[in-house]
Amino acid sequence: MTKLDFIDWKSDPRTKEIFKFLEQECFTIAESLAHSAGLNPISDRYQVGVIRGMERMLEIDYEETEEDA
């Protein structure tokens, strides 16, 4: 994927909707966790992992490789 392809993908309305959904889900899960943390530590850790995974997706950025240079 070229940098231009990546920029096009990030600016695509469908991509923006997916990212908006991920942001909303992160918030929803964090809110739920804020109200129930400590009741089930295994579930807590799972939810934290899900949030972190979604955050990593939201942080995706273009990374140049030698092939791109």
Contacts in CASP RR format, 6 or more apart in sequence:
PFRMAT RR
TARGET T0000
AUTHOR 0000-0000-0000
METHOD contacts of the structure
MODEL  1
MTKLDFIDWKSDPRTKEIFKFLEQECFTIAESLAHSAGLNPISDRYQVGV
IRGMERMLEIDYEETEEDA
1 9 0 8 1.000
1 62 0 8 1.000
2 68 0 8 1.000
3 62 0 8 1.000
3 64 0 8 1.000
3 68 0 8 1.000
6 62 0 8 1.000
7 62 0 8 1.000
9 15 0 8 1.000
19 58 0 8 1.000
22 54 0 8 1.000
22 57 0 8 1.000
22 58 0 8 1.000
23 58 0 8 1.000
25 54 0 8 1.000
26 51 0 8 1.000
26 54 0 8 1.000
26 55 0 8 1.000
26 58 0 8 1.000
29 47 0 8 1.000
29 50 0 8 1.000
29 51 0 8 1.000
30 51 0 8 1.000
32 47 0 8 1.000
33 44 0 8 1.000
33 47 0 8 1.000
33 48 0 8 1.000
33 51 0 8 1.000
36 43 0 8 1.000
36 44 0 8 1.000
37 44 0 8 1.000
38 44 0 8 1.000
END
